[in-house]
Amino acid sequence: MSDTPSKPPAAVSSPCIMVCTVDGKSGLCLGCYRTLQEIAQWSRLPEPERQRLMAILPLRASRIDPALRGEQ
């Protein structure tokens, strides 16, 4: 064991809002608009890649039926 204190792990930025339901038609999470593959790989992606994806996620909202998002 080392006597030097270890650093806590760096926080992982995430668009998750705890609405974890995937729309079968679009394949996107209704809360964060990520695909299941993106969600599974998220913690292993480099921070610049996570930031790039988070910038484009809002553009995916139009791929989901508004009624599924609680809109009319």
HELIX and SHEET records of a PDB file:
HELIX    1   1 LEU A   36  GLN A   41  1                                   6    
HELIX    2   2 TRP A   42  ARG A   44  5                                   3    
HELIX    3   3 GLU A   47  ILE A   56  1                                  10    
HELIX    4   4 LEU A   57  ARG A   63  5                                   7    
HELIX    5   5 PRO A   66  ARG A   69  5                                   4    
END                                                                             
